[in-house]
Amino acid sequence: MSWPCVPTRWQKSSYSGNQTNCVEVCEMSEVENWRKSSQSSTGNACVEVGELSGGAAVRDSKDRDGGYFVTDRAQWSAFIAAVKDGRFER
């Protein structure tokens, strides 16, 4: 099952002091505006991309509850550049 939001920034709890066994807390960003790839046409084998404040989330449209992976802006930009450059063509 997909979480409605993803961690965007982790930090150690202020109650942990200098200890190494600490609790970390994070800010969460909601995934918004899921959309199907424009290259998917009308087929069922589609990729959907969701907006995040710090990047993008990607999931399989056939299994929306199966989870997704998250990229930051730099990773997403590098991936898009590689796709546009044809580096994934067979």
N, C-alpha and C positions, 0 to 999 in steps of 0.2 A: 504494500500500500504506500502511496506517495505521501510525503509530509506536505502540508500546505505551505510550508516555509522552509528555508534553509539557513544554516549558520553563515554569517558573513564576517564576523570579527570575534575572535576568542580572546579572553583575558582572564588572568588568575583572580580568584576571589580575594577581596581585600581582607578577609578573615584568615587567610592562609599564612600571612606573614612571610617569613623566610623559609618555611618548610618546603620540602620537595614533593611530598605527597599532598597535592593540592586539588581543590575543586576549581574547575574553570567554568566560566559563564560566557554566553555569546549573545550577540545581537542577532536577530532573525530578520530575514527579508522574505516577503511573500513572492512567489512566482506568479506573474501576471501575464495576461494577454497571450495565452498559448495560441499558436498559429501553425498551420501545416506548411511544409516547404512548398514554395511555388514550383519546384521541379517535380513534385509528386503527381501532378495532373489528377486524374480521377482514380488512380490505383489505390490498393489497400496497403501496400508496403510503403508507409509514409513516416517521415520524421516530423516531429513538432518541436517548435522552439518557444520557450517562455522567457519573458523579460525579467531580469533581476537588476537591482540597483548597481551591482558591481560586475555584471556579466550576463550570462545566459544559462538556461536550463534546457536540456534536450531529452526527449522521451520518444518511445515508439507509439505511434497512434493506434496500433492494434491492441496494445496492452497499457493503457493509461494508468492503471493502478499498479503496474509492475515497477514503478520507480522511475527515476531520471538521474542524469548526471549533471554536474554544475561546472561551469568554467568561469574564470575571471575574464575581465575585458581583454587583457593581453593575449590569453590563450584563444579566446573566441575570434579575435581579429586575425591571429596567425592562421587559425583553421579556415576562416572565410577566404583569406588571401591564397591559401594553398588550393582550395576548391576552385577559385577563379583562375588560378594559374594552371589548372588541369593536372595537378600532382596525384590525383586519385583515379585518373582515367586508366582503364585497362588496355 
